Amino acid sequence: MAVFTPIELADISHWISEDFKIGQASEIRGIHGGIENSNFFLDTIQDGKKQEYVLTIFERLSAQQLPYYLELMRHLANKGIPVPKPIENHQGEILFSLKGKPAAIVSKLPGLSRLKPEAKHCSMVGEMLAKMHLAGKDFSKTQENLRSLGWWQKTIPLVLPHVSSSQKDLLTHELAIQEAFFSSAAYDMIPQGASHCDLFRDNVLFDPRGSADNSLDQLGGFFDFYFAGTDKWLFDLAVTANDWCLADNKEDLDPTRLAALMQAYQSVRPLIKEEQASWSLMLRAAALRFWVSRLWDFYLPRDAQMLTPHDPTHFERILLSRRSL
C-alpha cells in the first residue's frame, strides 16, 4: 500500500454522504507500505457511531480488470470467509471513479498483523487458505494471475540490464526451468481456482481479543486481494509458505511453522500426488515471482508519497535456498 494519488477529506465528503449509506466521512489518512495502489483508512460517523473502511484508488489495474477482484471479495465474504467486503453505493455498484481513476471502498477487518508468527498463526492461516480455495470453487469469474509466467517473460528482460552477471544467470536459468514446469503434464494436473497470490504476513490480521500478548489470537481475516487471480492453489500455498515459514536466517524454511501450515491446510484440502511432487518447483516459482517484481519496482520505480521499495535481494536469497531443496 502507498499513496500515489493524494486525497483530502474535502475531496470525498460530499461523495460519501450522497452516494453511500455509511454516514458522514470524518477522517481520511494514507496507509504506509506496499507499492501498487493508493490506500487510505476512511472513518465515518453514522448514528453517532464511528465506522472504519479502506478506500483504494487503483494505479495500475484497469476498470476492466477490477471487477474480478472486487466480486471475488464479495463472493468470499458471502461464503463466510473473513475478507474485506466491497461497499455498494445507492445503485448497487462497487467500482467507482475518483480523481479520474478507478476506486473502491471495502470494510475494515479487525486486528493487527503478526510479523513474527508462531506455529499457531501458521496453522490458522493454512486452514483458512484451504477454506478460501474451496469457497471460491463456484466463483463464476476467471482472470489469469497477472504476475505469472507471461509477466516474468516480459519483465525479466527489462531488469537484466540493472543486475549483476550472476543474477542474470540465475534469472534466465530459473525462468527456463519454470517454462518447462508450466508446460509439463504434472503442472496441468494441479487443481486451480481463485487464489490470493500475495498472502504475506502483512496481508493477514489477527484479532487479539483483548489479550496483552498473542495468547488469545484469532484470525481476523485476509485482505489486499489486488494480486489475486485464477491460478494453481499450490502456487498460492507456496507464496504463503515462503513468507510465513521463513527460518531465522530469512532464507530457509522453518520446519515447525511449515509443518503447522501444511498440516492445517491439508486437514481441509489434502494435496494430490501431482501437487506433492511439484512442491519444490512451486516454491521456486513463488520466489521467482516476487524477486522479479521487487527488481522491477526497485530499478524502475514510480513516484509516490510514502512509497518504500522492498529489498529485491530478499527473494533472491529465498530462491537460491529453494533451488537447493
C-alpha positions as CSV (number, residue, x, y, z in Angstrom):
1,M,0.0,0.0,0.0
2,A,1.2,3.5,-0.8
3,V,-0.2,7.0,-1.8
4,F,0.3,7.9,-5.5
5,T,-2.9,10.0,-5.6
6,P,-3.4,12.2,-2.6
7,I,-6.9,12.6,-1.2
8,E,-8.2,15.1,1.3
9,L,-11.4,14.8,3.4
10,A,-12.9,17.7,1.4
11,D,-12.4,15.7,-1.8
12,I,-14.8,12.9,-0.7
13,S,-17.1,14.3,2.0
14,H,-20.0,15.1,-0.4
15,W,-19.5,11.9,-2.4
16,I,-19.6,9.7,0.7
17,S,-22.7,11.3,2.1
18,E,-24.6,11.5,-1.1
19,D,-23.8,8.1,-2.8
20,F,-23.5,5.7,0.2
21,K,-25.3,4.5,3.3
22,I,-22.2,4.6,5.5
23,G,-22.7,8.0,7.2
24,Q,-20.6,11.2,7.0
25,A,-16.8,11.0,6.3
26,S,-15.0,12.2,9.4
27,E,-11.3,11.4,8.7
28,I,-9.1,10.0,5.9
29,R,-5.4,9.1,6.2
30,G,-2.9,7.5,3.9
31,I,-1.7,4.0,4.6
32,H,2.1,3.5,4.5
33,G,3.6,0.5,2.8
34,G,3.2,-1.5,-0.4
35,I,3.8,-0.4,-3.9
36,E,0.7,-0.8,-6.1
37,N,-2.2,1.4,-5.2
38,S,-3.2,4.5,-3.2
39,N,-4.7,3.3,0.0
40,F,-6.5,5.2,2.8
41,F,-8.2,4.5,6.1
42,L,-11.6,6.1,5.9
43,D,-13.6,6.8,9.1
44,T,-17.3,7.8,9.0
45,I,-19.9,8.7,11.6
46,Q,-23.3,7.1,11.3
47,D,-26.0,7.3,14.0
48,G,-23.3,8.7,16.4
49,K,-21.0,5.7,15.9
50,K,-17.6,5.6,14.3
51,Q,-17.2,3.1,11.4
52,E,-14.0,2.2,9.6
53,Y,-13.4,1.4,6.0
54,V,-10.5,1.2,3.5
55,L,-10.6,3.4,0.4
56,T,-8.4,2.3,-2.5
57,I,-7.5,4.2,-5.7
58,F,-6.1,1.8,-8.3
59,E,-3.0,3.0,-10.0
60,R,-2.1,0.1,-12.3
61,L,-5.2,-2.1,-12.6
62,S,-7.8,-1.0,-15.2
63,A,-11.5,-0.7,-14.6
64,Q,-11.9,-3.7,-16.9
65,Q,-9.7,-5.9,-14.6
66,L,-11.1,-4.8,-11.3
67,P,-14.5,-6.5,-11.2
68,Y,-12.7,-9.8,-10.8
69,Y,-11.0,-8.7,-7.5
70,L,-14.0,-6.9,-6.1
71,E,-16.5,-9.6,-7.0
72,L,-14.2,-12.3,-5.6
73,M,-14.0,-10.5,-2.2
74,R,-17.8,-10.1,-2.2
75,H,-18.2,-13.8,-3.1
76,L,-15.8,-15.0,-0.4
77,A,-17.3,-12.7,2.3
78,N,-20.8,-14.0,1.5
79,K,-19.4,-17.5,2.0
80,G,-18.2,-16.7,5.4
81,I,-14.5,-16.2,4.6
82,P,-13.1,-13.3,6.7
83,V,-12.2,-10.8,3.9
84,P,-13.0,-7.1,3.3
85,K,-16.4,-6.8,1.7
86,P,-16.9,-4.1,-1.0
87,I,-19.3,-1.4,-0.1
88,E,-22.1,-0.7,-2.6
89,N,-23.4,2.8,-3.5
90,H,-27.1,3.5,-3.8
91,Q,-27.1,2.0,-7.3
92,G,-25.5,-1.3,-6.1
93,E,-22.2,-0.5,-7.7
94,I,-18.9,-1.5,-6.0
95,L,-16.4,0.1,-8.5
96,F,-16.2,3.9,-8.8
97,S,-14.1,6.7,-10.3
98,L,-12.2,9.1,-8.1
99,K,-9.8,11.8,-9.4
100,G,-10.1,10.1,-12.8
101,K,-9.0,6.7,-11.6
102,P,-10.9,3.5,-10.5
103,A,-11.7,3.3,-6.8
104,A,-13.4,1.1,-4.3
105,I,-14.4,1.2,-0.6
106,V,-14.2,-2.0,1.5
107,S,-15.0,-2.9,5.1
108,K,-12.0,-2.8,7.5
109,L,-11.1,-6.1,9.2
110,P,-10.4,-6.3,12.9
111,G,-7.0,-7.0,14.4
112,L,-3.3,-6.5,13.6
113,S,-0.6,-8.2,11.7
114,R,1.7,-10.7,13.4
115,L,5.0,-10.1,11.6
116,K,6.8,-12.7,13.8
117,P,4.3,-15.5,13.6
118,E,4.3,-18.6,15.7
119,A,3.2,-22.1,14.6
120,K,-0.3,-21.4,15.8
121,H,-0.6,-18.4,13.5
122,C,0.7,-20.5,10.5
123,S,-1.9,-23.2,11.4
124,M,-4.8,-20.7,11.3
125,V,-3.6,-19.2,8.0
126,G,-3.2,-22.7,6.4
127,E,-6.7,-23.8,7.5
128,M,-8.4,-20.6,6.2
129,L,-6.4,-20.6,3.0
130,A,-7.7,-24.0,2.2
131,K,-11.3,-23.0,3.1
132,M,-10.9,-19.9,0.9
133,H,-9.8,-22.0,-2.0
134,L,-12.8,-24.3,-1.7
135,A,-15.2,-21.4,-1.1
136,G,-14.0,-19.9,-4.5
137,K,-14.7,-23.1,-6.5
138,D,-18.1,-21.8,-7.6
139,F,-16.9,-18.2,-8.2
140,S,-18.1,-17.5,-11.8
141,K,-15.4,-15.1,-12.9
142,T,-12.0,-16.0,-14.1
143,Q,-8.9,-13.9,-14.6
144,E,-5.3,-15.0,-15.0
145,N,-2.7,-14.2,-12.4
146,L,-1.3,-11.0,-14.0
147,R,2.1,-11.7,-12.3
148,S,2.6,-15.2,-13.5
149,L,4.8,-16.7,-16.2
150,G,3.8,-14.4,-19.1
151,W,4.6,-11.4,-16.9
152,W,8.0,-12.9,-15.9
153,Q,8.9,-13.4,-19.5
154,K,8.1,-9.8,-20.3
155,T,9.7,-8.2,-17.2
156,I,12.9,-10.1,-16.8
157,P,14.5,-8.6,-19.9
158,L,13.6,-5.1,-18.5
159,V,15.6,-5.7,-15.3
160,L,18.5,-7.7,-16.7
161,P,20.5,-4.5,-17.6
162,H,20.4,-3.5,-13.9
163,V,21.7,-6.6,-12.3
164,S,25.0,-8.4,-11.9
165,S,26.1,-11.2,-14.2
166,S,25.5,-13.9,-11.6
167,Q,21.9,-12.5,-11.1
168,K,21.4,-12.5,-14.8
169,D,22.4,-16.2,-15.0
170,L,20.1,-17.1,-12.1
171,L,17.1,-15.2,-13.5
172,T,17.4,-16.7,-17.0
173,H,18.1,-20.2,-15.8
174,E,15.3,-20.2,-13.4
175,L,12.9,-18.8,-16.0
176,A,13.8,-21.6,-18.3
177,I,13.1,-24.2,-15.6
178,Q,9.8,-22.6,-14.8
179,E,8.8,-22.5,-18.5
180,A,9.4,-26.3,-18.7
181,F,7.5,-26.8,-15.5
182,F,4.5,-24.8,-16.6
183,S,4.3,-26.8,-19.8
184,S,4.5,-30.2,-18.1
185,A,1.8,-32.8,-17.7
186,A,2.2,-32.7,-13.9
187,Y,1.5,-28.9,-13.9
188,D,-1.7,-29.4,-15.9
189,M,-3.0,-31.8,-13.3
190,I,-2.6,-29.4,-10.4
191,P,-6.0,-28.1,-9.3
192,Q,-6.6,-24.4,-9.7
193,G,-9.2,-21.7,-8.9
194,A,-9.4,-18.2,-7.3
195,S,-6.2,-17.6,-5.4
196,H,-4.9,-14.7,-3.3
197,C,-1.4,-14.9,-4.8
198,D,0.1,-12.4,-2.2
199,L,-0.8,-13.8,1.2
200,F,2.2,-12.3,3.1
201,R,2.2,-11.7,6.8
202,D,1.2,-8.1,6.4
203,N,-1.9,-9.1,4.4
204,V,-3.4,-11.1,7.3
205,L,-4.9,-9.8,10.5
206,F,-5.3,-11.5,13.9
207,D,-7.8,-10.3,16.5
208,P,-6.1,-10.4,19.9
209,R,-9.5,-10.5,21.7
210,G,-8.2,-8.3,24.5
211,S,-5.1,-10.2,25.4
212,A,-1.9,-8.3,26.2
213,D,0.2,-10.9,24.3
214,N,-1.0,-13.0,21.4
215,S,-2.3,-15.9,23.6
216,L,-5.9,-15.3,22.5
217,D,-5.3,-14.5,18.9
218,Q,-8.0,-15.5,16.4
219,L,-7.8,-15.0,12.7
220,G,-9.2,-11.6,11.8
221,G,-9.0,-12.1,8.0
222,F,-7.2,-11.9,4.7
223,F,-7.0,-8.6,2.8
224,D,-5.3,-6.9,-0.2
225,F,-6.7,-9.2,-2.9
226,Y,-5.5,-7.0,-5.8
227,F,-2.9,-9.5,-7.0
228,A,-5.5,-12.3,-6.9
229,G,-6.1,-14.5,-10.0
230,T,-7.2,-17.8,-11.3
231,D,-4.1,-19.9,-10.6
232,K,-2.9,-23.1,-9.1
233,W,-3.8,-23.4,-5.5
234,L,-0.4,-24.9,-4.9
235,F,1.2,-21.6,-6.1
236,D,-0.9,-19.7,-3.5
237,L,0.2,-22.1,-0.8
238,A,3.9,-21.8,-1.9
239,V,3.7,-17.9,-1.8
240,T,2.3,-18.2,1.7
241,A,4.9,-20.7,2.9
242,N,7.8,-18.7,1.6
243,D,6.8,-15.8,3.8
244,W,5.1,-17.2,6.8
245,C,7.5,-20.1,7.4
246,L,10.9,-18.4,6.9
247,A,13.6,-19.5,9.3
248,D,15.6,-17.0,11.4
249,N,18.2,-16.7,8.7
250,K,15.4,-15.2,6.4
251,E,16.2,-17.7,3.7
252,D,15.4,-21.3,4.6
253,L,12.1,-22.8,5.7
254,D,11.4,-23.3,9.4
255,P,10.3,-26.9,9.8
256,T,7.9,-26.3,12.7
257,R,6.0,-23.5,11.2
258,L,6.0,-25.1,7.8
259,A,4.5,-28.3,9.3
260,A,1.9,-26.3,11.1
261,L,0.9,-24.5,7.8
262,M,0.8,-27.6,5.7
263,Q,-1.0,-29.9,8.1
264,A,-3.7,-27.3,8.7
265,Y,-4.1,-26.7,5.0
266,Q,-4.3,-30.4,4.2
267,S,-6.8,-31.1,7.0
268,V,-9.2,-29.1,4.8
269,R,-7.9,-29.9,1.3
270,P,-5.3,-32.7,1.0
271,L,-2.8,-32.3,-1.7
272,I,-2.9,-34.7,-4.7
273,K,0.2,-36.6,-5.7
274,E,1.0,-34.2,-8.6
275,E,1.0,-31.3,-6.1
276,Q,3.2,-33.2,-3.7
277,A,5.7,-34.0,-6.4
278,S,5.7,-30.4,-7.7
279,W,6.1,-28.7,-4.3
280,S,9.8,-27.7,-4.6
281,L,9.3,-26.3,-8.1
282,M,6.3,-24.3,-7.0
283,L,8.2,-22.9,-4.0
284,R,10.8,-21.7,-6.6
285,A,8.1,-20.3,-8.8
286,A,6.8,-18.3,-5.9
287,A,10.2,-17.0,-5.0
288,L,11.0,-16.0,-8.6
289,R,7.7,-14.1,-9.0
290,F,8.5,-11.8,-6.1
291,W,12.2,-11.4,-6.9
292,V,11.2,-10.2,-10.4
293,S,8.5,-8.0,-9.0
294,R,10.9,-6.4,-6.5
295,L,13.6,-5.9,-9.0
296,W,11.1,-4.1,-11.3
297,D,9.9,-1.9,-8.5
298,F,13.4,-1.2,-7.3
299,Y,15.0,-0.3,-10.6
300,L,12.0,1.1,-12.5
301,P,10.1,2.9,-9.7
302,R,7.2,5.3,-9.9
303,D,6.8,8.5,-7.8
304,A,4.6,8.1,-4.8
305,Q,4.1,9.6,-1.3
306,M,5.0,7.2,1.4
307,L,6.5,4.6,-1.0
308,T,9.2,2.3,0.4
309,P,10.5,-0.2,-2.2
310,H,11.3,-3.6,-0.9
311,D,14.8,-5.1,-0.9
312,P,15.0,-7.3,-4.1
313,T,17.8,-9.5,-2.7
314,H,15.5,-10.9,-0.1
315,F,13.8,-13.1,-2.6
316,E,17.0,-13.8,-4.5
317,R,18.2,-15.5,-1.3
318,I,15.0,-17.4,-0.9
319,L,15.1,-18.6,-4.5
320,L,18.7,-19.8,-4.0
321,S,17.5,-21.7,-0.9
322,R,14.6,-23.3,-2.6
323,R,16.8,-24.4,-5.5
324,S,18.8,-26.5,-3.0
325,L,15.8,-28.4,-1.8
